[in-house]
């Protein structure tokens, strides 16, 4: 198996809309090792992060973080060790368009 350490996804999503940050490619497994959320705005904001198994729609049981606050001009990180299979997704949601999300980890092919 080949191992690639990398940024898996980066996004500054539209406010108040769930968006896909990363989908595991076919014939690949992934390990998410870090999630970083940066608030570029001058007011506190909230965010959501969910891990959605392949073939499922976003539901309450998928949330890792829900309405979590990040301060104005602040950055927060979460060290994780989530294993994902082909087609699994990392979904994000922001209360403002001022948030940037970065997910990093390892892809195994």
N, C-alpha and C positions, 0 to 999 in steps of 0.2 A: 504494500500500500504506500502510495506517495503521500507525503505530509506537506501542506502549505500553510505557514503562519501568515496571517494577513488581516487587513481591514475587510470585514465581510460586507459592511454596508455603511453608508453615510447619507443623511437626509435632513433637510430643513422643511418639514411638512407644512401643508396648509393648516391653519387653525381649525380646531373642532372637527377633524376628519380623521378616521382611522386610516393608516397607510402601512404598506408593507416595507419594512426596512431591509429585510433579507429573506430570501427563499433558498433552501438548500438545493443545489443543482442535481440533475439526475446522476445516478451511479456515484453519489458522494454522500458522506456523512460529515457532520461538523460538530465542533465543540466551541460553544460561545464562552469566552474567558473574561470579557470585560464589556460593559456598557457605559458610555459616557453621555451625559446630557449637559449641554451648554446653553445658558440663557443669555442671549445677546441683547435683551431688552432692559429697559429701566424700571420694570415692575416685576414682582414675583409672578410665577406661572406654575401651572400643574401639568403633569404628564402621566401617561399610562404606557405600560409595556406588557405585551402578551406573547406567549409561545404557543403557536397553534399547530397541532399535528396535521400532517398531510390529509387532505380530504375533508377536514372539519371547518366549520365556520366559527368566527370569533364568538366565544361564550364566557360566562363568568369564571369558569374553572381554569381558563387559560392565562389569567393575569398574574404577572410577577410583581408589578407595581400598579397602583390605581389611585389617581388623583394625588400623586405625590408632589410636593412643592419643591421648587428650586428658586432661590432668591434672585433678585435683579443682578445682572452682570456676574452671575455665579456659575460654577460648574460642579456637577456631582458625578460620582462614578460608583458602579457596583461591580465587584469582582464576582464572577459566577463560574460555574462549571456545568453548563447545560449541554447535554448531548442531543443532537438533532439528526433525524434521518432524512433521506431524500424527500423533497416536497414540503417539509416542515417550514413554518414561517415565523419570523419575528415581526410583530406588529407594533406600531407606535401611534400615539395620539398626543397632541399638544393643545393647550388652551389658548396659545398664541402662536403666530408665525415666527416668533423670535427664538424658538428653540432649535438647536441642532443636536442630532443623535448620531452616535458612532458606535458600531458594534464590531468587536474584533475577536479573533479566535483562530481555529485551525480547521482546514478542510482536509478530509481523508478520501483519497480516490484509489 
